[in-house]
Amino acid sequence: MTRNRLIAAAIVVVLAAAILWLALARKGGAEAESADVTPTAVVTIAPVRAQALQDVATVYGVVQADPAATSTVAAPRAVIVTRVLALAGQSVAAGQPLVEVTSAPGAALAYRQAADAVTFATNDLARVQRLFDERLVASDQLGAAKKTLADAQAALVAQQRQGADRGAQVLSSPAAAVVTNVAAAPGDHVAQDAALMVLAREGAVSVKLGLEPSAGHFAVGQPVTIRSMAGGPPIASHLTLVGRAADQTTKTLDAVAPVNGAALAIGSAVEADVVTGSHPGLAVPRAAVVFDETGAHVFVIAGGKARRVFVTAGHTYGDQIEVSGPIAAGQAVAVQGAYELQDGMAVKVAGS
């Protein structure tokens, strides 16, 4: 009995040892297998390019009516405004009524006096002519009477051109335009030639920009890319005017760039990139630059490994961005998949 127990105990020990050995072998194999596997990311790459890069100054401004295409609707005589038929910011067609006015008492009196002067001068000339025909007056008196009539007729025509003979009058838009300012309201007594409305010809707009003198050398003709703050496609233009006296409040130089035909609202804000020159530099695809809490960096790919290189990111040029730092032209940087990389990670280049 004791012998059988010893044999059974020996068998149990052997089985336990065998189970322990198998478990240890499996663990060791898994650890070895795990040690052999390293994280690998699939990326696309692009070379660092050395090229001439534009010097760009980003400035801000506002859309304005082109001064060369602005007109004023003025009171033709002393009038009283009875109705205003258009609002500031409204688009109006050629011939569309804008303001209804009626002659002020003084203007009506001036017209009546001009008409009476013509009547009097006509009658007086007829009288002098009869006397001249009877040789009772000299020719210079006849000439003076004729001149008096001509002057009175000219004054009456001037009054009629001002609309004084009509009393009430509707002033219309001379062309398709946008009303940029309304200077009168119903009931206002307005002097002759005073502004009632200011119009900007439809589509004739420009951008007034504020240039920082320290941002570069600005000159007429430099290319400008304009972007509306409200969104929309960029607009290509150029500087047509650069001021040489800084604004006393903003300390910026005023500049103008035309945007004729662009669908921009007068008074709206814009951002613009002005190209002031060029310089040699390095550029990579924008997707290659990783921006995170550690700072801007790229991953240089060499020998199947990704090496993180911190860079300074500059201006963007379409899908390219300027970078500077410890990198050189011709080095390969990760583009797609760059945000998944870590320093030293093994990589596989897509398509290779």
C-alpha positions as CSV (number, residue, x, y, z in Angstrom):
1,M,0.0,0.0,0.0
2,T,2.8,2.4,0.8
3,R,4.5,1.5,-2.4
4,N,1.4,2.3,-4.5
5,R,1.0,5.6,-2.8
6,L,4.6,6.5,-3.6
7,I,4.1,5.6,-7.2
8,A,1.0,7.7,-7.4
9,A,2.7,10.7,-5.8
10,A,5.6,10.3,-8.2
11,I,3.2,10.4,-11.1
12,V,1.5,13.5,-9.8
13,V,4.8,15.3,-9.4
14,V,5.9,14.4,-12.9
15,L,2.5,15.6,-14.4
16,A,2.8,18.9,-12.4
17,A,6.3,19.4,-13.6
18,A,5.2,18.8,-17.2
19,I,2.3,21.2,-17.0
20,L,4.6,23.9,-15.4
21,W,7.2,23.4,-18.2
22,L,4.6,23.8,-20.9
23,A,3.2,27.0,-19.3
24,L,6.6,28.5,-19.0
25,A,7.4,27.6,-22.6
26,R,4.3,29.2,-23.9
27,K,4.9,32.4,-21.9
28,G,8.5,32.6,-23.2
29,G,7.4,32.1,-26.7
30,A,4.7,34.9,-26.4
31,E,7.2,37.3,-24.9
32,A,9.7,36.6,-27.6
33,E,7.1,37.0,-30.3
34,S,5.9,40.3,-28.6
35,A,9.5,41.5,-28.4
36,D,10.0,40.9,-32.1
37,V,6.9,43.0,-33.1
38,T,7.3,46.8,-33.2
39,P,4.6,49.3,-34.0
40,T,4.6,50.1,-37.7
41,A,2.6,52.9,-39.5
42,V,1.9,53.3,-43.2
43,V,2.6,56.8,-44.5
44,T,3.1,58.7,-47.7
45,I,6.1,60.8,-48.1
46,A,7.2,64.0,-49.9
47,P,10.6,65.7,-50.3
48,V,11.6,68.9,-48.6
49,R,11.9,71.4,-51.5
50,A,14.2,74.4,-51.8
51,Q,12.5,77.1,-53.8
52,A,11.9,80.9,-54.1
53,L,9.0,81.8,-51.7
54,Q,7.0,84.9,-51.8
55,D,7.2,87.6,-49.1
56,V,3.6,88.1,-48.1
57,A,2.1,90.7,-45.8
58,T,-1.4,89.9,-44.4
59,V,-3.4,93.1,-44.0
60,Y,-7.0,94.0,-43.4
61,G,-9.4,96.5,-44.9
62,V,-13.0,97.3,-45.9
63,V,-14.9,97.3,-49.2
64,Q,-15.7,100.8,-50.5
65,A,-17.3,102.3,-53.5
66,D,-14.8,103.1,-56.2
67,P,-14.2,106.9,-55.8
68,A,-14.0,107.2,-59.6
69,A,-17.5,105.6,-60.0
70,T,-19.3,107.6,-57.3
71,S,-21.9,110.2,-58.1
72,T,-24.1,112.5,-56.0
73,V,-27.8,113.2,-56.4
74,A,-28.1,116.8,-55.4
75,A,-31.0,119.2,-55.0
76,P,-31.4,121.1,-58.3
77,R,-32.7,124.2,-56.4
78,A,-33.8,125.0,-52.9
79,V,-36.4,122.2,-52.3
80,I,-38.4,120.5,-49.6
81,V,-38.0,116.7,-49.6
82,T,-41.4,115.0,-49.7
83,R,-40.5,111.4,-50.2
84,V,-37.3,109.2,-50.1
85,L,-37.8,106.3,-52.4
86,A,-34.6,104.3,-51.9
87,L,-32.6,103.1,-48.8
88,A,-28.9,103.0,-48.1
89,G,-27.4,99.8,-49.5
90,Q,-30.2,99.3,-52.0
91,S,-29.5,98.4,-55.6
92,V,-31.3,100.7,-58.1
93,A,-31.8,100.5,-61.8
94,A,-31.1,103.2,-64.3
95,G,-34.1,105.6,-64.3
96,Q,-35.4,104.3,-61.0
97,P,-37.0,107.1,-58.8
98,L,-34.9,108.0,-55.8
99,V,-36.3,111.2,-54.2
100,E,-39.4,113.3,-54.6
101,V,-39.0,117.0,-54.0
102,T,-41.1,120.2,-54.3
103,S,-39.8,123.7,-54.7
104,A,-39.1,125.7,-51.6
105,P,-41.0,129.0,-51.3
106,G,-37.8,130.9,-52.3
107,A,-37.2,128.8,-55.3
108,A,-40.8,129.2,-56.5
109,L,-40.5,133.0,-56.1
110,A,-37.3,133.0,-58.1
111,Y,-39.0,131.2,-60.9
112,R,-41.9,133.6,-60.9
113,Q,-39.6,136.5,-61.0
114,A,-37.6,135.0,-63.9
115,A,-40.8,134.4,-65.9
116,D,-42.1,138.0,-65.1
117,A,-38.7,139.4,-66.2
118,V,-39.0,137.7,-69.6
119,T,-42.5,139.1,-70.0
120,F,-41.4,142.6,-69.0
121,A,-38.3,142.5,-71.2
122,T,-40.4,141.3,-74.2
123,N,-42.8,144.1,-73.9
124,D,-40.1,146.6,-73.3
125,L,-38.2,145.5,-76.4
126,A,-41.4,145.9,-78.5
127,R,-41.8,149.4,-77.2
128,V,-38.2,150.4,-77.8
129,Q,-38.4,148.8,-81.3
130,R,-41.4,151.0,-82.2
131,L,-39.6,154.1,-81.0
132,F,-36.5,153.1,-82.9
133,D,-38.5,152.6,-86.0
134,E,-39.9,156.2,-85.5
135,R,-36.3,157.4,-85.0
136,L,-37.1,158.5,-81.5
137,V,-34.4,156.4,-79.7
138,A,-30.8,155.5,-80.6
139,S,-29.6,152.1,-81.7
140,D,-27.8,151.6,-78.4
141,Q,-31.1,151.7,-76.5
142,L,-32.5,149.1,-78.9
143,G,-29.4,146.9,-78.3
144,A,-29.7,147.3,-74.5
145,A,-33.4,146.2,-74.7
146,K,-32.4,143.1,-76.7
147,K,-29.7,142.2,-74.2
148,T,-32.1,142.6,-71.3
149,L,-34.5,140.2,-73.0
150,A,-31.7,137.7,-73.8
151,D,-30.5,137.8,-70.1
152,A,-34.1,137.3,-68.8
153,Q,-34.7,134.4,-71.2
154,A,-31.4,132.7,-70.1
155,A,-32.3,133.1,-66.5
156,L,-35.7,131.5,-67.1
157,V,-34.2,128.6,-69.0
158,A,-31.8,128.0,-66.1
159,Q,-34.7,127.9,-63.7
160,Q,-36.6,125.5,-66.0
161,R,-33.5,123.2,-66.2
162,Q,-33.5,123.1,-62.4
163,G,-37.2,122.0,-62.6
164,A,-38.5,125.1,-60.9
165,D,-41.3,125.3,-63.5
166,R,-42.7,121.9,-62.4
167,G,-42.9,122.5,-58.6
168,A,-43.0,118.9,-57.6
169,Q,-40.2,116.8,-59.2
170,V,-38.9,113.2,-59.0
171,L,-35.1,112.7,-59.2
172,S,-34.0,109.4,-60.7
173,S,-30.9,107.3,-60.8
174,P,-28.7,108.1,-63.8
175,A,-27.4,104.5,-64.0
176,A,-27.6,101.1,-62.3
177,A,-26.0,101.7,-58.9
178,V,-25.9,101.0,-55.2
179,V,-27.1,103.7,-52.8
180,T,-24.2,104.2,-50.4
181,N,-25.6,107.1,-48.4
182,V,-29.0,108.9,-47.9
183,A,-28.4,112.4,-46.7
184,A,-32.0,113.7,-46.5
185,A,-35.3,112.7,-45.0
186,P,-38.9,113.7,-45.7
187,G,-39.7,117.2,-44.6
188,D,-36.1,118.4,-44.9
189,H,-35.5,121.9,-46.4
190,V,-32.5,121.5,-48.6
191,A,-30.4,124.2,-50.3
192,Q,-29.6,124.2,-54.0
193,D,-26.7,121.7,-54.8
194,A,-26.9,120.0,-51.4
195,A,-26.4,116.3,-51.5
196,L,-29.5,114.1,-51.2
197,M,-28.0,110.7,-52.0
198,V,-24.7,109.2,-52.9
199,L,-24.6,106.5,-55.6
200,A,-21.9,104.0,-56.5
201,R,-22.0,102.5,-60.0
202,E,-23.1,98.8,-59.8
203,G,-20.1,96.5,-59.6
204,A,-17.6,99.4,-59.3
205,V,-16.0,98.7,-55.9
206,S,-12.5,98.7,-54.4
207,V,-10.9,97.6,-51.2
208,K,-9.3,100.1,-48.8
209,L,-6.5,98.4,-47.0
210,G,-4.4,99.5,-43.9
211,L,-0.7,98.7,-44.5
212,E,1.7,98.3,-41.6
213,P,4.9,100.2,-42.7
214,S,7.0,97.6,-40.8
215,A,5.5,94.7,-42.7
216,G,7.5,95.3,-45.9
217,H,8.0,97.7,-48.8
218,F,4.7,98.4,-50.5
219,A,4.3,99.8,-54.0
220,V,1.7,100.3,-56.7
221,G,1.3,97.2,-58.9
222,Q,2.1,94.6,-56.2
223,P,-0.2,91.5,-56.4
224,V,-3.0,91.2,-53.8
225,T,-5.2,88.2,-52.9
226,I,-8.4,89.4,-51.2
227,R,-10.6,87.3,-49.0
228,S,-14.0,88.4,-47.6
229,M,-14.4,87.8,-43.9
230,A,-17.9,86.6,-44.8
231,G,-16.4,83.7,-46.9
232,G,-16.3,83.1,-50.6
233,P,-13.5,82.5,-53.2
234,P,-10.4,84.6,-53.1
235,I,-10.1,87.6,-55.4
236,A,-6.9,88.4,-57.3
237,S,-6.1,92.1,-57.6
238,H,-3.2,94.6,-57.3
239,L,-2.4,97.8,-55.5
240,T,-3.4,100.9,-57.5
241,L,-2.7,103.4,-54.7
242,V,-0.3,103.4,-51.8
243,G,-0.4,106.3,-49.4
244,R,2.7,107.9,-48.0
245,A,1.2,109.5,-44.9
246,A,0.3,107.3,-42.0
247,D,-3.1,107.6,-40.4
248,Q,-2.8,109.5,-37.2
249,T,-5.0,107.0,-35.3
250,T,-4.2,103.6,-36.7
251,K,-0.6,104.4,-37.8
252,T,-1.2,102.5,-41.1
253,L,-0.8,103.5,-44.7
254,D,-4.0,103.6,-46.8
255,A,-3.9,101.5,-50.0
256,V,-6.5,100.7,-52.6
257,A,-7.0,97.6,-54.7
258,P,-9.9,97.4,-57.2
259,V,-12.3,94.5,-57.2
260,N,-14.7,95.5,-59.9
261,G,-17.4,93.0,-60.6
262,A,-16.9,91.1,-57.3
263,A,-20.0,90.4,-55.3
264,L,-18.8,92.2,-52.1
265,A,-21.0,94.3,-49.9
266,I,-19.9,97.9,-49.5
267,G,-18.6,98.3,-45.9
268,S,-17.8,94.6,-45.4
269,A,-14.5,93.6,-43.9
270,V,-11.8,91.8,-45.9
271,E,-8.4,90.2,-45.3
272,A,-5.7,90.5,-48.0
273,D,-2.3,89.0,-48.7
274,V,0.1,91.5,-50.4
275,V,3.1,90.1,-52.2
276,T,6.0,92.4,-51.5
277,G,8.9,90.3,-52.8
278,S,10.5,86.8,-52.6
279,H,13.2,84.9,-50.8
280,P,14.8,81.4,-50.9
281,G,13.4,78.9,-48.5
282,L,12.2,75.4,-47.8
283,A,8.6,74.1,-48.3
284,V,6.7,70.9,-47.5
285,P,3.1,69.9,-47.9
286,R,0.9,71.5,-45.2
287,A,-0.2,68.0,-44.0
288,A,3.4,67.2,-43.2
289,V,3.6,69.7,-40.4
290,V,2.1,68.4,-37.1
291,F,0.9,71.0,-34.6
292,D,0.4,69.7,-31.1
293,E,1.3,70.6,-27.5
294,T,4.9,69.8,-28.1
295,G,5.2,72.4,-30.9
296,A,5.2,72.3,-34.7
297,H,7.3,69.4,-36.1
298,V,7.7,67.1,-39.1
299,F,8.8,63.4,-39.2
300,V,11.8,62.8,-41.4
301,I,11.7,59.3,-42.8
302,A,15.0,57.4,-43.3
303,G,15.9,53.8,-42.9
304,G,12.4,52.7,-42.2
305,K,12.1,54.9,-39.1
306,A,10.4,58.2,-38.3
307,R,12.5,60.9,-36.7
308,R,10.7,63.9,-35.2
309,V,12.2,67.3,-36.1
310,F,10.9,70.5,-34.6
311,V,10.4,73.3,-37.2
312,T,9.2,76.9,-37.4
313,A,6.2,77.1,-39.7
314,G,5.9,80.1,-41.9
315,H,3.4,81.3,-44.6
316,T,1.3,78.9,-46.6
317,Y,1.3,78.9,-50.4
318,G,-1.7,76.8,-51.5
319,D,-1.0,73.3,-50.3
320,Q,2.6,74.1,-49.3
321,I,4.0,75.7,-46.2
322,E,7.3,77.3,-45.5
323,V,9.4,75.6,-42.8
324,S,12.8,76.3,-41.2
325,G,14.8,74.3,-38.7
326,P,17.3,71.4,-38.7
327,I,16.1,69.9,-42.0
328,A,17.6,70.0,-45.5
329,A,16.2,70.0,-49.0
330,G,15.7,66.5,-50.4
331,Q,14.9,64.8,-47.1
332,A,11.7,62.8,-47.1
333,V,9.0,63.8,-44.7
334,A,5.8,61.9,-43.8
335,V,2.6,63.5,-45.2
336,Q,-0.5,61.2,-44.8
337,G,-0.3,59.4,-41.5
338,A,2.1,62.0,-39.9
339,Y,-0.3,62.6,-37.0
340,E,-0.1,58.9,-36.1
341,L,3.6,58.8,-35.7
342,Q,5.9,58.8,-32.7
343,D,9.6,59.6,-32.6
344,G,11.5,56.5,-33.6
345,M,8.5,54.5,-34.8
346,A,9.0,52.0,-37.7
347,V,7.2,53.1,-40.8
348,K,6.2,51.6,-44.1
349,V,5.9,53.8,-47.1
350,A,2.7,53.3,-49.0
351,G,3.2,51.7,-52.4
352,S,6.7,50.4,-51.7
